[in-house]
Amino acid sequence: MTRQASGDIAGVETSRHGVLGADLFVDCTGFASVLICKTLGVPFQSYKSYLFNDRAVAMPTPLDAPDSLPSETVSGAMKCGWAWTIPLTNRFGNGYVYSSDFIDEAAAEQELRAHLKQHDPAVEARHLKMRVGRLERTWEHNCVAIGLAQGFIEPLEATALMIVQDTVENLIQAHDRADNPTRVREDFNTKVNRIYDSIRDYIYMHYKLNSRSDTAYWEAARENPVMSESVRQILDVWDNGGDLLSEIKRQSAQITYSPTSWFCILAGMGRFPRKSRKATHKHGVSDHEQARKACLEMLRHFPDHKSVLDGMRTAVAPAA
């Protein structure tokens, strides 16, 4: 790696093509962050105090019914984290995201195997370490980090691809502005940091609002005193029966999730205002049984997931 007097990266040495120079370098080296961290020294800001999980263990299981395929990912709470089950065309992908402060690798694997009823030692479990947090600056000098190189938030809301897309779009827009490079980088970094921090806050709420008392992990998550000012204000308005919609709109510049998502996480986790507000003409009351029947009726118009995927493969298959 060579650098210019200004601090910019001058070139990257490769094994096949020697030193490659460029005006702008994109760091896609994953958690290693070779260019942005190891070369340019940008600090990493950990979310450990907000989100305890830093490990994962994953393993496959066979499909229950080869002639059909579920269309949804299922997640559920475990003793020290949560587990996912994702249907793929040839198997289920499963995993357990957990905190190494509360459970070790062997115990986490054992708990996942029991959860999946998969005790065959021939089925290997993969253990992963997660660096949860973000860079202090995603764009430094002439280098922009994208993907795992810029940060990572545990996949409870599966936001990684969205962050990559947002980063790329923001970079394209920023790169077209040549009036003040320093200001452009600062604005870009502020936008990216807000996206990360707002997603962190929403994921944090999944743990802060839990009502479990069966393990120290869930109790510690609920009693965690660390809280962003944004979350503090949202909870204060909600708990006191205030206008949450207006509060979220006020914070719109630093919030990624929609008002509907915030209402869902708060009410869905069983947290309701201490003093309820009287319904007005703006707040209609829905018949949940009627909504359930309408959803079941709509299901008749959707084909089986597997048949849709098989049809897509057939459509793009090369001619014989």
C-alpha positions as CSV (number, residue, x, y, z in Angstrom):
1,M,0.0,0.0,0.0
2,T,1.4,3.4,-1.0
3,R,0.1,6.8,0.1
4,Q,0.4,10.3,-1.2
5,A,1.7,13.3,0.9
6,S,-1.9,14.4,1.4
7,G,-2.7,11.1,3.1
8,D,-4.7,9.7,0.1
9,I,-4.1,6.2,-1.0
10,A,-1.8,6.3,-4.0
11,G,-2.0,2.6,-5.0
12,V,-2.8,-0.9,-3.9
13,E,-0.3,-3.6,-4.5
14,T,-1.8,-6.8,-5.9
15,S,-0.3,-10.2,-6.5
16,R,-1.3,-10.5,-10.1
17,H,-1.2,-6.9,-11.5
18,G,1.3,-5.1,-9.3
19,V,0.4,-1.7,-8.0
20,L,-3.0,-0.4,-9.0
21,G,-3.6,3.4,-8.8
22,A,-7.0,5.1,-8.7
23,D,-8.7,8.4,-7.8
24,L,-11.2,6.6,-5.5
25,F,-10.8,3.3,-3.7
26,V,-13.7,1.2,-2.4
27,D,-12.9,-1.0,0.6
28,C,-14.9,-4.2,0.3
29,T,-12.5,-6.3,2.4
30,G,-15.1,-7.3,5.0
31,F,-14.5,-7.2,8.7
32,A,-10.7,-6.8,8.0
33,S,-11.3,-3.3,6.7
34,V,-7.9,-3.4,5.2
35,L,-7.9,0.1,3.5
36,I,-10.1,2.2,5.7
37,C,-9.0,0.9,9.1
38,K,-5.6,-0.7,8.7
39,T,-4.2,1.8,6.2
40,L,-6.0,5.0,6.9
41,G,-6.6,4.3,10.6
42,V,-10.3,5.2,10.9
43,P,-11.5,4.1,14.3
44,F,-14.3,1.6,14.7
45,Q,-17.2,2.5,17.0
46,S,-18.6,-0.6,18.7
47,Y,-22.3,-1.0,19.6
48,K,-21.5,-3.6,22.3
49,S,-23.0,-1.5,25.0
50,Y,-26.3,-1.3,23.1
51,L,-26.4,-4.8,21.5
52,F,-24.8,-7.6,23.4
53,N,-24.7,-10.2,20.7
54,D,-21.2,-10.9,19.2
55,R,-21.3,-14.5,18.0
56,A,-23.3,-16.8,15.8
57,V,-23.5,-20.6,15.2
58,A,-25.1,-21.9,12.0
59,M,-26.0,-25.3,10.5
60,P,-28.3,-26.7,7.8
61,T,-31.3,-29.0,8.2
62,P,-33.2,-30.8,5.4
63,L,-36.5,-29.5,4.0
64,D,-39.5,-31.0,5.8
65,A,-41.5,-31.5,2.6
66,P,-39.4,-31.6,-0.6
67,D,-42.6,-31.0,-2.7
68,S,-43.3,-27.7,-1.0
69,L,-41.3,-24.8,0.4
70,P,-42.2,-22.2,3.1
71,S,-42.0,-18.5,2.0
72,E,-41.0,-16.9,5.3
73,T,-38.0,-16.7,7.6
74,V,-38.8,-17.6,11.1
75,S,-37.0,-16.2,14.1
76,G,-37.4,-16.9,17.8
77,A,-35.9,-16.1,21.1
78,M,-33.3,-18.4,22.7
79,K,-31.7,-18.4,26.1
80,C,-29.0,-15.9,25.2
81,G,-30.1,-14.4,21.9
82,W,-32.3,-15.5,19.0
83,A,-32.4,-18.2,16.2
84,W,-33.4,-18.0,12.6
85,T,-34.7,-20.5,10.1
86,I,-34.5,-19.6,6.4
87,P,-36.0,-21.8,3.7
88,L,-33.7,-22.3,0.7
89,T,-34.5,-24.3,-2.4
90,N,-32.5,-27.3,-1.2
91,R,-32.4,-27.0,2.6
92,F,-33.1,-24.8,5.6
93,G,-30.4,-22.5,6.8
94,N,-30.4,-22.1,10.6
95,G,-28.5,-20.1,13.1
96,Y,-28.3,-18.8,16.6
97,V,-27.1,-15.2,17.3
98,Y,-25.9,-14.9,20.9
99,S,-23.7,-13.0,23.4
100,S,-20.4,-14.7,24.4
101,D,-20.7,-12.8,27.7
102,F,-23.6,-15.1,28.7
103,I,-22.9,-18.4,26.9
104,D,-19.9,-20.1,25.3
105,E,-19.6,-21.7,21.8
106,A,-20.1,-25.3,23.0
107,A,-23.2,-24.5,25.0
108,A,-24.6,-22.3,22.1
109,E,-24.2,-25.1,19.6
110,Q,-25.8,-27.6,22.0
111,E,-28.8,-25.3,22.5
112,L,-29.2,-24.8,18.7
113,R,-29.0,-28.5,18.0
114,A,-31.6,-29.1,20.7
115,H,-33.8,-26.4,19.2
116,L,-33.5,-28.0,15.7
117,K,-33.5,-31.6,16.9
118,Q,-30.3,-32.0,15.0
119,H,-27.9,-34.1,17.0
120,D,-26.0,-35.8,14.2
121,P,-22.3,-35.0,14.7
122,A,-21.7,-35.4,11.0
123,V,-23.7,-32.2,10.4
124,E,-21.1,-29.5,11.0
125,A,-21.8,-26.3,12.9
126,R,-20.1,-23.2,11.8
127,H,-19.1,-20.7,14.5
128,L,-18.8,-17.0,13.5
129,K,-17.6,-13.9,15.3
130,M,-19.4,-10.6,14.7
131,R,-18.0,-7.1,14.9
132,V,-21.1,-5.1,15.7
133,G,-20.8,-1.4,15.1
134,R,-19.7,1.1,12.5
135,L,-16.7,3.1,11.4
136,E,-16.5,6.7,12.7
137,R,-16.2,7.8,9.1
138,T,-17.1,5.6,6.1
139,W,-15.4,8.0,3.6
140,E,-11.8,9.0,4.5
141,H,-9.5,10.7,2.1
142,N,-10.0,8.9,-1.2
143,C,-11.4,5.7,0.2
144,V,-15.0,4.7,0.9
145,A,-15.9,1.5,2.8
146,I,-18.9,-0.5,1.8
147,G,-20.5,-3.6,3.3
148,L,-18.9,-5.4,6.3
149,A,-15.8,-3.1,5.9
150,Q,-17.9,-0.1,7.0
151,G,-20.0,-1.8,9.7
152,F,-22.3,-4.5,10.8
153,I,-25.5,-4.8,12.8
154,E,-26.8,-8.2,13.9
155,P,-29.2,-9.5,11.2
156,L,-32.4,-9.3,13.4
157,E,-34.0,-6.9,10.8
158,A,-31.8,-8.0,7.9
159,T,-30.7,-4.5,7.0
160,A,-27.2,-5.2,5.6
161,L,-28.2,-5.1,1.9
162,M,-30.3,-1.9,2.5
163,I,-27.3,-0.2,4.0
164,V,-25.1,-1.2,1.1
165,Q,-27.7,0.2,-1.4
166,D,-28.1,3.4,0.5
167,T,-24.3,3.9,0.8
168,V,-23.8,3.4,-3.0
169,E,-26.7,5.8,-3.8
170,N,-25.3,8.4,-1.4
171,L,-21.8,8.0,-2.8
172,I,-23.1,8.5,-6.4
173,Q,-24.9,11.7,-5.4
174,A,-22.0,13.0,-3.3
175,H,-19.4,12.2,-6.0
176,D,-21.3,14.4,-8.5
177,R,-20.8,17.4,-6.1
178,A,-17.4,18.8,-6.7
179,D,-17.9,22.2,-5.1
180,N,-16.4,21.4,-1.6
181,P,-14.8,17.9,-1.3
182,T,-14.3,18.2,2.5
183,R,-18.0,19.2,3.1
184,V,-19.2,16.5,0.7
185,R,-17.4,13.8,2.7
186,E,-18.7,15.2,6.0
187,D,-22.3,15.3,4.8
188,F,-21.9,11.7,3.4
189,N,-20.4,10.4,6.6
190,T,-23.2,12.0,8.6
191,K,-25.9,10.4,6.5
192,V,-24.3,7.0,6.7
193,N,-23.8,7.3,10.5
194,R,-27.4,8.2,11.0
195,I,-28.6,5.2,9.1
196,Y,-26.4,2.9,11.2
197,D,-27.3,4.5,14.5
198,S,-31.1,4.6,13.7
199,I,-31.1,0.9,12.8
200,R,-29.1,0.1,16.0
201,D,-31.8,1.9,18.0
202,Y,-34.6,-0.1,16.4
203,I,-32.8,-3.4,17.0
204,Y,-32.0,-2.3,20.5
205,M,-35.7,-2.0,21.2
206,H,-36.3,-5.7,20.5
207,Y,-34.2,-6.4,23.6
208,K,-35.0,-3.4,25.8
209,L,-38.7,-4.1,25.6
210,N,-38.5,-7.8,26.4
211,S,-40.4,-9.2,29.4
212,R,-38.5,-12.5,29.9
213,S,-36.9,-13.3,33.2
214,D,-35.7,-16.9,32.6
215,T,-32.1,-16.0,31.9
216,A,-29.6,-13.3,33.0
217,Y,-29.2,-12.4,29.4
218,W,-32.7,-11.2,28.9
219,E,-32.8,-9.5,32.3
220,A,-29.6,-7.6,31.5
221,A,-31.0,-6.5,28.1
222,R,-34.1,-5.1,29.7
223,E,-32.3,-3.4,32.5
224,N,-29.5,-2.0,30.2
225,P,-29.1,1.6,31.2
226,V,-27.4,2.6,27.9
227,M,-29.9,4.4,25.6
228,S,-29.6,6.9,22.8
229,E,-31.3,10.2,23.2
230,S,-33.5,9.4,20.3
231,V,-34.9,6.3,21.9
232,R,-35.2,8.1,25.3
233,Q,-37.4,10.7,23.7
234,I,-39.5,8.2,21.8
235,L,-40.2,6.2,25.0
236,D,-40.9,9.3,27.0
237,V,-43.6,10.4,24.5
238,W,-45.1,6.9,24.1
239,D,-45.1,6.1,27.9
240,N,-46.9,9.4,28.7
241,G,-49.5,9.0,26.0
242,G,-48.1,11.7,23.8
243,D,-48.2,12.1,20.1
244,L,-45.7,9.5,18.9
245,L,-46.3,10.2,15.2
246,S,-45.4,13.9,15.7
247,E,-42.3,12.9,17.6
248,I,-41.1,10.5,14.9
249,K,-41.7,13.1,12.3
250,R,-39.7,15.6,14.4
251,Q,-36.8,13.1,14.4
252,S,-37.3,12.1,10.7
253,A,-33.8,13.3,9.8
254,Q,-32.2,10.7,12.0
255,I,-34.8,7.8,11.9
256,T,-34.7,5.1,9.3
257,Y,-37.8,3.1,10.3
258,S,-41.3,4.3,9.5
259,P,-43.9,5.3,12.2
260,T,-45.7,2.1,11.6
261,S,-42.6,0.1,12.5
262,W,-42.2,2.0,15.8
263,F,-45.9,1.5,16.7
264,C,-45.5,-2.2,15.9
265,I,-42.3,-2.7,18.0
266,L,-43.7,-0.8,21.0
267,A,-47.2,-2.3,21.0
268,G,-46.1,-5.7,19.7
269,M,-43.7,-6.1,22.6
270,G,-46.5,-5.3,25.0
271,R,-45.4,-1.8,26.0
272,F,-48.4,0.6,26.1
273,P,-48.8,4.2,27.4
274,R,-49.3,4.5,31.1
275,K,-52.2,6.9,30.3
276,S,-54.1,6.0,27.2
277,R,-55.4,8.6,24.8
278,K,-59.1,8.9,23.9
279,A,-59.8,7.9,20.3
280,T,-60.7,10.7,18.0
281,H,-62.3,10.8,14.6
282,K,-58.8,10.3,13.2
283,H,-58.4,6.9,14.9
284,G,-60.6,4.2,13.6
285,V,-61.0,0.8,15.4
286,S,-60.4,-2.2,13.1
287,D,-62.1,-5.6,13.4
288,H,-59.1,-8.0,13.8
289,E,-61.3,-11.0,13.0
290,Q,-62.4,-9.4,9.7
291,A,-58.8,-8.6,8.9
292,R,-57.8,-12.2,9.6
293,K,-60.5,-13.5,7.3
294,A,-59.5,-11.1,4.6
295,C,-55.9,-12.3,4.7
296,L,-57.0,-16.0,4.5
297,E,-59.1,-15.1,1.5
298,M,-56.1,-13.4,-0.2
299,L,-54.1,-16.6,0.3
300,R,-56.2,-18.4,-2.3
301,H,-54.7,-16.1,-5.0
302,F,-51.1,-16.9,-4.2
303,P,-49.4,-20.0,-5.6
304,D,-47.1,-22.3,-3.7
305,H,-43.6,-20.8,-3.1
306,K,-41.8,-23.7,-4.6
307,S,-43.9,-23.7,-7.8
308,V,-43.0,-20.0,-8.3
309,L,-39.3,-20.6,-7.9
310,D,-39.4,-23.6,-10.2
311,G,-41.2,-21.5,-12.8
312,M,-38.5,-18.8,-12.5
313,R,-35.8,-21.3,-13.0
314,T,-37.5,-22.8,-16.1
315,A,-38.0,-19.3,-17.5
316,V,-34.3,-18.4,-17.3
317,A,-32.9,-21.9,-18.1
318,P,-30.8,-22.0,-21.3
319,A,-32.4,-23.6,-24.3
320,A,-31.6,-27.2,-24.7
